[in-house]
Amino acid sequence: MITLETIKDYLKKYDGEELTFMEVCGTHTAAISQSGITEILSDKIRLVSGPGCPVCVTVASYIDKLVSLSMEENTCVATFGDMLRVRGSEKSLNDAKASGGKVILVYSPMDVIDIAKKNTQLNYVFAAVGFETTTPIYSLMLKQIIEEKIENLKLLTALKTMPKVIDWVCSVDSPINGFIAPGHVSVITGSDYFKELALKWNMPFVVSGFEAIDLLNAIYALINYKDKGEVLNLYPAYVTDKGNKAAQKQVEQYFTSCKSAWRGIGQIEDSGMQLKEEYLKYDAGSQNLIEDSKINEGCCCDKVIIGTINPTQCPLFKKVCSPETPQGACMVSTEGSCYHYYISNRKR
Amino acid sequence: MKITMAHGSGGKATSELIQEVFAKEFENEILNRMEDSALVKGSQKLAMTTDSFVVTPIVFPGGDIGHLSICGTVNDLLMSGARPQYLTCGFIIEEGTEIDTLKQIAKSMAKTAKAAGIMIVAGDTKVIEGNGGIYINTAGVGFVDETIDISSSNCENGDIVILSGNLGDHHATILSSRLSIENTIKSDCAPLNDMVENLLENKIRIKAMRDVTRGGLGTVLNEFATASSCTIELQEEKIPVSDQVKSFCKILGLDPFYMANEGKMVAVVSKEDSEKALELIRNSKYGENAAIIGSVTQEEAGMVFVNTLIGGKRKIDILYGEGLPRIC
């Protein structure tokens, strides 16, 4: 039987070819940093963070749109906390709030429904960002908006999906040998979702949980399945092959696949979700928000989110860029890799 | 009955409110004089502190804003080694507040003040437009023995770090209320007189001591490490967090190191004193889960590290921004 100690020992002493594995999910990035896993891995195993943090991949024009909506008379923008601090081309939502913009922070999208029902004199726009995990909640939100005929609540969407952006990362001469597939996303989509990618790029995808032990196990499996185009589900308590069908059905009812813009990457066909045409009246203008800009020309967030460089290799890291003065989205978000490298003093 | 702007006019309604709600609960020979300022006795070194309380919801499992407003100021005095003596309170009340709620808060303040041995000697009430919110400022005075020298800059190589109990209960309680998450987590809000008095009476030389409130343990220990130019090295396995709060953190993506508490303290003592200090804290009220969580070293000045459960090591930084739940 393979024990945790055996795995730890193997990963520490590993002396084969240099391997790079990418974790795509921001929560995995946080778990890796918090558990100090990289400290007990051999120097020949490198972990890089991928484009799986919704705040980090959101383009500046989306933030600009939220800022301008918040300044409109009778319009209030509702958002999750992390989005408040990300700057668009000029301002963040926090800046907008300080200049008289109407912005409220919510913990759950469903809270906005209650708020909108209580304050009918204001129009609310919810900043609907996220991946496959979050979109089903927006579907439920929309269902309730329609059923209860709530007239003063719309969504501004920047919804992303994983396969095409992973495909893009693999296509740009990346050094990646395998993926720790996103656990939360896989709960909804099922592990088969990554099969095509595994086969196409001939590398393993391991669906993993979020405990340090789960991640060590996943890294061990990735080494053992190197160069094999297979998907391994090591999170079977929550993830099935086909995923949560009910949630998928909800999403299909209201959303359709679309071209989407990724910060630092550009536009990728079929890498996002938008409201179907018949529901566009609930959209606050999400189309064509593709323009991006950098706060600081030296910012390397675009390279960080595809794993080409580690945050520590960015010339701004710990110099002008810190959680107090973030120059890019990866330092703002509590799921961003720069933020975690900074606060956990991660070296690699 | 609800608070109206008239209750803040300074006239009859104000006077009735003060008599009916506050004077009744807080009465003592100093306050009863109802002069413009309280005259109190004192001829030794004083500790003074002030804190404002704006928590929502105002009533939560394990306490309310009134209880919190006494504990916060009392604990701040205690952390300097002071014996809490006198306290003032200022209320800013939004119109629409139920007077019964105010009475409940005043009652809980009186009860906590009595338990913490502090006398409420002065107060003020203002009413503002709004929708039923209550904000309280309390200021406290305590007496300190000349010999006491507790400071975040006193930590030395080899010292031991003791935490008085489970992390995160208050933060998880407030967040659960705001998110309508049902669980049995209760705020740890409590005055820590018994614990501090036990340490001082038993001649434990407390080098540094802080209550672990906003910013959490991570922020407090960083302040110690910076002020003392030392390293603080923690053992993750020793840090007490209840199973329920642990799960709560995992679901929402929170880190117990940065969660607020209202009845926990961290103390740095010499290695020789550490076992006795731990026992004294464990035998004090609210200290049963106390643990030695780490030690002071000289590895890298101003840094806090934790040795993780799986044998890794990470830096614990101060809290940046707000500790918010993750979004995906």
Contacts between the chains, C-beta under 8 A, distances in Angstrom:
chain1	res1	chain2	res2	distance
A	4	B	310	8.0
A	8	B	310	7.1
A	8	B	311	6.8
A	26	B	326	7.3
A	26	B	328	7.0
A	27	B	253	6.4
A	27	B	326	6.4
A	27	B	328	7.4
A	30	B	253	6.8
A	30	B	326	7.7
A	33	B	314	6.5
A	34	B	255	6.8
A	34	B	308	7.5
A	34	B	314	6.5
A	35	B	308	5.1
A	35	B	309	7.2
A	35	B	310	5.7
A	35	B	312	5.7
A	35	B	314	7.6
A	36	B	306	7.8
A	36	B	307	7.9
A	36	B	308	4.3
A	36	B	310	7.3
A	36	B	311	7.9
A	36	B	312	2.3
A	36	B	313	4.9
A	36	B	314	4.2
A	37	B	310	6.9
A	37	B	312	5.6
A	38	B	312	7.3
A	39	B	311	7.9
A	39	B	312	4.2
A	39	B	313	5.2
A	39	B	314	7.6
A	40	B	310	6.7
A	40	B	311	5.4
A	40	B	312	5.2
A	54	B	327	6.2
A	54	B	328	5.5
A	55	B	327	7.3
A	80	B	324	7.5
A	80	B	327	4.2
A	81	B	322	6.3
A	81	B	324	3.4
A	81	B	325	7.4
A	81	B	327	7.6
A	82	B	324	6.5
A	82	B	326	7.9
A	82	B	327	5.9
A	83	B	327	7.8
A	85	B	321	6.5
A	105	B	324	8.0
A	107	B	175	7.9
A	107	B	178	6.6
A	107	B	179	5.1
A	107	B	325	5.9
A	108	B	179	6.6
A	129	B	327	7.1
A	130	B	327	6.5
A	130	B	328	4.9
A	131	B	328	5.8
A	133	B	328	5.1
A	134	B	327	7.1
A	134	B	328	5.1
A	184	B	328	6.4
A	210	B	250	7.2
A	212	B	308	7.0
A	212	B	309	6.6
A	212	B	310	4.5
A	212	B	312	7.6
A	213	B	310	7.1
A	216	B	310	6.8
A	323	B	320	3.6
A	323	B	321	6.8
A	324	B	320	6.2
A	334	B	253	7.3
A	334	B	321	7.9
A	334	B	324	6.8
A	334	B	326	6.6
A	335	B	253	7.7
A	335	B	326	6.0
A	335	B	327	7.8
A	335	B	328	7.6
A	342	B	317	7.3
A	343	B	315	7.0
A	343	B	317	4.0
A	343	B	320	7.1
A	344	B	314	4.3
A	344	B	315	5.4
A	344	B	317	7.5
A	345	B	303	7.7
A	345	B	314	6.9
A	345	B	315	3.4
A	345	B	317	7.6
A	346	B	314	7.4
